[in-house]
Amino acid sequence: MTEFMTEPKQGDTGSAVGAHPLDGHEAGAILERVRASVDPELRSALESLPGSMRRIALYHFGWEHADGTPAAGNAGKAIRPALVLTAATALGGQPARTAAVRAAAAVELVHNFTLLHDDVMDRDTTRRHRPTAWTVFGDADAILAGDALQALALRLLAEDPHPASARAAARLADCVVELCAGQHADTAMELRRPGEVTLDETLAMAEAKTGALLGCACALGALYAGASEEDVEALDAFGREAGLAFQLIDDVIGIWGDPRSTGKPAGADLAARKKSLPVVAALTSGTPAADELAELYGVPYEEADLERTVLAVERAGGRDWAQVQAADRMARAMQELARAVSDPESAGGLLALAEFVTRRSS
């Protein structure tokens, strides 16, 4: 997410930032440091849950097996808490980063609340290469565990003595409302016929579902750095634009990603008839392939039609459109970042994270 009009290799999502190619080492180092800082705060929060909720949450994070025995699982990439801490560093230095650890943990708890609920609504059976919580514990338990994570997030901020914590809590609460509205729009779209969904409303839905939390993460980092309201809003806009680029690439991976990397079955989004951004771009392209795709999407999924459906999205331009759009969104993100952080060295960590999420293949 720039030479996107050429045909990418299978599983290759390209890069949204062509001028300063990165090898991912800087972002990887940031994410590793963030996990070391935030995981103890997360574990402490999860340990405070009642036993039944604690077991589900620890399983979801990959820290316990379903039977409650310890596991050394994957708790995710920690992109959102990394944005909190890196934004705080960019605007306030190391003291701001240290002070923002609770806020970073709160954002990660909210993110995982949405994952638990999304998996139930989407009926996804795997996440992070293991069965999803609802398939192990049931729908009700997974939903309740997600609710508990959201409550923990707001409690972390409510108990934080930092002067920015109240504003951070209000902003995160507003973000959760926006996330829910975005998810509602997404589920409502799934009930509509393929030709009834527009690209503009799909982009708006994606901003609410994905961009909002990345923007909120950056804004919370700015708040904990004592930044001006103008800089807080610029960081929020940076995160939102980067979040849209992230979602565009995520949707590309959902169709063309390698299951060995993604941990999900090939073509899972197509099988679920999801109206992802590349699919809607293809459906609204006015091409013969768009008509073929609409016909395929108008009937229940059959595994024999998967390859044909993937090719229809590609021939109708859905993949190319998504990758070009991702590059454009990243360019906008960098413009917003420059408004708040003019020093390239200070902005480097945020740029590295943005580059990382749009170069990924899983």
C-alpha positions, 0 to 999 in steps of 0.5 A: 500500500509506488508501482502498484499498477504492475501485477504483484506477486502472490502474497506481496502487498507492496509498500505505501512509502516508496521514498524511504524504504525500510527493512522493518528492523526499526519497527520490529525493535519498537514493537519488541520494546513496547511489548516489554513495557506494556505486557506487564501492565496488561497481565496485571489488568487481566489478573484482576478479572474474576476467574471465569473472565480471566481464563478466557482473556488469558487464552485470547491473548495467548498466555494460557491454553484452554485448560488454564495451563501457561502458554507462550502464545502470540499476543499480537503485534502491539501496533496500537500501543506502539503508536501511543508510546511512539507518539508520546516520545515524538512530542514529549520524549522519554518521560512522556513515553514512560508516563503513557504505558497505562494509556497504551495498555488501555488501547490494546485492551480496547483493540482486543475487546473488538477482536473478541466481538468481531470473531463472534459476529464474523464466525471466524474460527482462527486467530493468531494461529489458534482457535478463536475464544468463542469456538472454545468457550462459546459465544456468550463467554467470548462476548462477556470477556470482551466487555470485561476488557473494555471496562478494564481499559477505562478503569486503567485510565480512570485510576491513572494520576496523570493529568491527561488521563481524564481527557484520554478516557473520554477520547477512548470512550468516544472512539469505542462508540465510533468503533461500534457504529463502524461495526454496525455499518459493516454488518448492515452492509453484509445484508445488502445486495452486492450492487447496493453498497458504494465505495464511499460508505465502505471507506467511511465504515473502514475509517470508523472500524480501523482508522478511529482506534489508530488515530485515538492511539496516536492522540492519546500519546500526544495528550500524555506528552502535553501537546497542543490541541492542534497537534493532538488532532494532527496525530489523530488524523495521521493515525486515521489515514494510516489506519485506512492504509492498514485496512486496505492492505488487510483486505488485500491480505484477506483475499491474497494472503498466504494462510501460513502467514495469516493464520486464516484459511485462504479466501476467508473474506470471500467465503464469508461474502464480505464486502471488503474494500477491494471487493466493493471497488471491483463491484463498482468498476463497471467492468465485465468482471464486476458483473461476474463478481456480483453474480458470484456474490449473489449466491452462497459460497462454494469452494469450487468457485473460490479461484474464480472469485479471486480472479474476478476481483483482480480483473475488475481492478480491486487489488490494484485500486486498494494498493494505490489507495493505500499509498495515497492514504499513507501520503496523507498520513505523512502530511498530517504527521509533519504538521505536528512533528516537523523534525524527521528524526523525531517522526522516524518511529511513527513513520517506521510503524506506518511503513511496517503495517503497510508492508506486512503480509500477515 
